[in-house]
Structure formats: C-alpha cells, structure tokens
Amino acid sequence: PLSGVATQERQALYRNACTVETLAAARTVLLSDGDLIKLDPGGASRVVTFSATCEFNGYRCRIANAADAAEDLTVKDSAAATIAVLNQNQAADFHYNGSAWKFVGFSHIVDMSS
C-alpha cells in the first residue's frame, strides 16, 4: 500500500512514534512502530524481523533491548538475514539505504524511569 507514497511522506508516517513492549514470541517491526522501539525479550532470547514495508530508502530506527537478564534480540531483515544481535541493555541504530539494511552501531541504554 505504500508503494506510491513518496519517501518524505513515508518518513512522516513513522517519525516521533515510540513502541515499548514485552515480547512473548518473535516480533515483526512495522512502519507504525515508529523510529524508537524498546523491547523486553520477556524471559528468552527473541528474533525481531523488519517488515518489507520498512524497506525504503531513508528508513531508520533505533531498537533497544530492555531485558532484565541475559536475553538477546536477534535483528533480521525481511529475507531472514541477521543484521545484528543486541545483548541485554544494548541499543542499535539501523538504516535502510534503498537496497540493504545497514547496522549503524551499538550503544548502552540507561533506564532513567525510576
């Protein structure tokens, strides 16, 4: 449905949105999840896969692993190729350049909510 939508319009659809979620299974990242995605794996390592709708030139987002134990998030593209593995309390930035996902880099997250 987004094939006829210009890149700037697509970017406006997901900018400034944030998803915070505890997982019970594998998770697909959707355009509607926004550009900040904080996931708690929920007791086990999980796979997080970018939906093909996220694969347009200029899409970028940050995924944070908010695990309370040693639980990984394996981030994959829509073809199931692994892009990165996020350990507990790691966040990473991802960018789609029009033909492939680019892993930008890791950072460590600090929970300032308490």
Residue pairs with C-beta under 8 A, 6 or more apart in sequence:
2 10
2 13
2 31
2 53
2 56
5 13
7 56
7 57
7 58
10 31
10 56
10 58
10 59
11 58
11 59
13 31
13 32
14 31
14 32
14 33
14 34
14 35
14 59
14 61
15 34
15 35
16 34
16 35
17 32
17 33
17 34
17 35
17 36
18 34
18 35
18 36
18 37
18 38
19 33
19 34
19 36
19 37
19 38
19 39
20 38
20 39
20 66
21 27
21 37
21 38
21 39
21 40
22 39
22 40
22 42
23 39
23 40
23 41
23 42
23 46
24 42
25 46
26 46
26 47
26 48
26 49
27 39
27 46
27 47
27 48
27 49
28 48
28 49
28 50
28 51
29 37
29 48
29 49
29 50
29 51
29 54
29 61
29 63
30 51
30 53
30 54
31 51
31 53
31 54
31 59
33 61
34 61
35 60
35 61
35 62
36 61
36 62
36 64
37 61
37 62
37 63
37 64
38 63
38 64
38 66
38 109
39 46
39 48
39 63
39 64
39 65
39 66
39 73
40 65
40 66
40 67
40 68
41 65
41 67
41 71
41 72
41 73
42 71
43 69
43 71
44 71
45 71
45 72
45 73
45 74
46 71
46 72
46 73
46 74
47 73
47 74
47 76
48 63
48 73
48 74
48 75
48 76
49 75
49 76
49 77
49 78
49 80
50 75
50 76
50 77
50 78
50 83
50 94
50 96
50 101
51 78
52 78
54 61
54 78
54 96
55 77
55 78
55 96
55 101
56 96
56 98
57 96
57 97
57 98
58 96
58 98
59 95
59 96
60 93
60 94
60 95
60 96
60 104
61 93
61 94
62 91
62 92
62 93
62 94
63 73
63 75
63 86
63 91
63 92
63 94
64 86
64 90
64 91
64 109
65 71
65 72
65 73
65 86
65 87
65 88
65 89
65 90
65 91
65 109
66 89
66 109
66 111
67 73
67 88
67 89
68 88
69 88
70 87
70 88
71 88
72 85
72 86
72 87
72 88
73 85
73 86
74 82
74 84
74 85
74 86
75 82
75 83
75 84
75 85
75 86
75 92
75 94
76 82
76 83
77 83
77 100
77 101
83 94
83 101
83 103
84 92
84 94
84 103
84 106
86 92
86 106
89 108
89 109
90 106
90 107
90 108
90 109
91 106
91 107
91 108
91 109
92 103
92 104
92 105
92 106
92 107
93 103
93 104
93 105
94 101
94 102
94 103
94 104
95 101
95 102
95 104
96 102
